[in-house]
Amino acid sequence: MVYGWSTHGKLACPYCMENNKAFTLTNGGKAFFFYCHRRFLLPNHRYRKNKKDFFVGRVEKDVAPPRFSGEELFDVVLEYGDIVFVLQSGKQMFPGFGLTHNWVKRSIFWELPYWKTNLLCHNLDVMHIEKNVFENIFNTVMDVKGKTKDNIKARLDVALFCNRKNIELVCDGSRVAKPRASFVLEKNTQLLKSLRFLDGHASNISRLVNIEECRLYEIKSHDCHVFMQTLIPLAFRDLLPKGIWDALTEISHFFRDICSIKLNVDHIERLETNIVETICTLEMIFSLSFFDSMEHLPVHLSFEVKVGGPV
């Protein structure tokens, strides 16, 4: 936000910028990043040639978008003038906003003579991303009404773009049924009601559980942090199919590793490669609407950790 790049719409990613492949779903109506990750894989990775489990009939031949340096970005922001932020100014936008760029202002930091030489001219908020990823996973797996990413519109989009007959809507006369997906649990929150943590480690999550609606209320960022890195591998181990549990465990361990106090460069570089495969595996499991910008940004977190140091 301080950087001056809007985090909304198809150009939400401040790294991929206008070079990403985000698109608007036909029924969902929002920008999603479902088909934006296979290009980050190694050229000979088996997922690139998979025509069945991603978009039907599509092979990924593109490479990852370029990562712009501070000098290159500085040349870009110089092309945009100043926006006056006062009550009487009205809504101002640079030409091409949302189509060719997402710049909403020229940050005052660019006036610092050394700013363009920084290896990182901005920072992604790891806690914010982790919280949103956790909430999407939890609400979808627990099938929370109004919060799940696996709703009727999502199933309609799956039928349009993917080959997943087992989760497509079933029409029975005047009724439409939504088959239960393999990544959705039965309505059971007893495992959450029985959770207990050491004093000061996290909130008493059992008090945040609504059994009737099978959802969590007023859960804080730190509680999501603890749940994401510690409880997801434990809570879902015997409740989800092994392939789905493996993928969720991998993304849980990814956030745990990048938030470590001490980091090893070789390990971070392995994380940078593995997180792309993990997200692609999740694309083979969840609906298209599951993948908003927050599920895309972990692709870039390893680079920021490697350059900027521990979270």
N, C-alpha and C positions, 0 to 999 in steps of 0.2 A: 504494500500500500504506500509506504514512504518512497519506495523506488519509483513510483509513478506508472506502473503497469497494472491495468485492471485485472482482477482475478475472476472475472465472470465471462461466460460465453465460450465459444469455440477456441478462442485464442488465450485462454486463461493461463496457460503454462508460460512462465517468463523465460524458459530456456528454449523450448521449441518455437515459441512465438507463432508467426504465420506459416511455419513449415510443418505444423502437426496435421494429423488426419482426423481430428475430431469432427463429428457431424451431428445433425439434429435428427433424432428418431422420429419416424413417421407418426407413431401414436403417442410416445412419451412427450414429444414436443420440446425437449430440452437438449442441450449440447452434451454429448457423451463421448468418452475416450476409449471405446471398446476396441477399435482397430488401430491403436496407436503404438503398440508395443513390440510386435514381431520384428519391426525394422531395426530394433536395438539388439537383436540376437546376432550371434556369429553367422557369417554368410552361409555356412554349411549346416546350420542347425535344422533338425528334423521338423520343428514346428513351422518353418518357413514354407515348406511344401505341403503342409496339411490342408487339404481342400474340404475337409468334412467337419472338423470340430470348431472352426472359427466362422468366417463368412464362407458360405457355400461356393465352391469353385474358385476361390481366390488363392493365388500363390503370392507370397511377399518377396519382392526382389529389391525393394528400396533399402537404402542404408539409413542410419540414424541421422537426424538433422544436425547441421553444424552448431557448435557451441561458440557463440560470439565472444570476443575479447572485450575488455573495457574500452579500448581505443575504438573498436568498431561500433560499439553502442554509443560512445560519445559522439561520433560522427552522425549517428542517426538522430539522437535527441536534439542536436544543434539545428536540425531542420524544422523543429517545432518551436513555435513562439511561446510566449507566456500566457497562462490562463489566470484571470483575476478572480479570486474567490471572495466575493462579497454577496450580501443578500440580494442586491439589486442587479447582479450580473446575469442572472438566469443560467440555464444549463448550456455550457460551452463544450464543444467537442472538436478535436482535430479532424480534418477531412480523412475519410477512410477508416474511421474508428469501427472496430468490430469486423472489418473485412480484410484489411491489409495490416492492421496493427491494433494494439490495445492500450496505447499511451494515453493517459488522461492528464498528465502534467509533466513538466521538466523539473525533476527533483532539484532542490537547492544544493544537494550534495555534489552535483556535477560542477558547481562553481569552485569546489576545492581543487587546487592544481594537481593533487596526487590521486584524485578519486578514480580517474580512468585507468590508472596503473594497478588498481586493486585486482587481485585474482577473483574476488567475489565482490561484485557491486551491489549485491542484495543478499538476504538470507531467507530461506524458506522456514516457516515456523513448524518445527518438528512436532511439538506438542499438539498443535492445532490439527496437523495432518493425521497424527496417530489417533486422536480422539474421533475424527470423522471416519477414518477407516474402521476403527473398532465399532462405532455406532452402526455403520452400514452392514458390517458382518453380523453383529449381534441381532439387529432388528430384522435382517433377512433370514438368518438361521432360525430365529425364534418366531418368525412370521408375525411380527407385531403389526397390528392393524393401523393403517395410515402411515407407517414408518418403513415397512418392508420395501425393498427394491424389486421384489418379485410379485408385482401386482398384475391386474388384468391387462393393462396397456403394455406392460413388459412382455407378457406372454404373446400378445399380438405381434410385437416387433420380433420376437424370437421366430415366429412362423414365417415372417417376411425375409429374414436375413440368414437364419441358421437351419441346420438339419438336426433338430432335436424333437422328434415326434413324441417322445415320452412325456414332455412337459407342455405340449401345445394344448390349447383349450379344446374341450370336448363339447360339442353341441348335441343336446338331447331334446329334440323338439323345440320348445320355447325357452328352455333352460340352457345355461352355459356353465359347465363345470371346469374348475381349475385343478388338474391333478396335482397331488403333493409331490414336490420335487425331492430328489435324494438329499439335497442340502438343507432341507427344512426339518426341524425336529417336531415331535409331537408336543402338544401343549403341556409343558412340565417345567415349573419354576422351583420345584422343591430343592433342586441342587443349589439355587441361589439363596433360598431362605436359610439354608444350613451353613452358609459361608461365615467364617470367622477369621479375623486378621489380628496380628499382634497390635498392641496399643501404639498409635501413631503411624502405623504403616499405611493405612487407608481408612476410608469411611466404613461404617457398618453397613455393608451393601444389602444385608437382609432387610434393613429398614426402608430401602428404596424400591423394593420389589412389590409390584401389584400382581397378585396371583390371578385375579379375574381376567385382566387384560394381558397378562404375561409380558410385562414390560418393566423397565427401570425408569424411575423418576428422579430428576434433579441430580443426576450423576455428574461428578466434577471431573475436570481434565485429569487430575492425578489418579482418580479412581479408574478412569479409562486406561491410563498408563499402566497401572498395576494389573488390571484385568487383561489387557492386550499382551503384556509380556510374560505374565505368570500363569494366568488362569485358563486362557483359551486352550493351550495344549492339554491341560488336566481336565477341564470341565467337559470338553467335547470328545474326549478320547474314546469312550465306549458308546457314544451316542450317534456318531456320524460314520459313514463308510470310510475306510482307510485312506483312499485317494484324496477325499475332501479334507479329512483331518490332517493329512500330511501337508497339503497346500496351506492350510490355515496355520499350522505349526511353523512352517517355513517363514511366513510373513511375521509371525509373532517373534521368532528368533531374530529376524532382520532388525526389527525395532529395538530389541534387547541389545543387539551387538552394536548398533550405531550410537546407542545411549550409554555405552560402557565408559568407565572413567579412563581407562587406558586403551589405546588403539594401535593396531599393527597395520602398516600400509599394505602389506601383501594380503592380509585378511580383508581389509576394506575393498581392495580391488576385486577379490573373489565375490564379496557381497554385491559389488556393482554389476557383476555378470549374473549372479544367481537371482537377484531380485527381479530381473527382466523375465527370466524363465518362470519364476514363481507367479508373477502377474499374468503371464500367458497361460499358465496352468489354471489360474482362477478364471480366465476368460473362457476356458473350456467347460467350466462348472456353472458359473452364475449367469444370470440374464444380462442382456446388453445394458439395461438401465442401471445396473450395479456400478458401472464404471464411469463415475464422474471425474472431475479433475483431481480429486483427492486420492483416488486409486492410481492415478497416473504419476503424481509428483514423487512417490518413493523411488522412481527410476533415477531421479536426479539427486536424491539425498546423499547417496554414497560419495558422489563427487564433492558435495559441499563439506561433508565430514572430512574427506581426505585433504581438502585444501584449507578449510577453516578450523579444523580441530574438533575435539569432543563436543557433543551437544551441550 
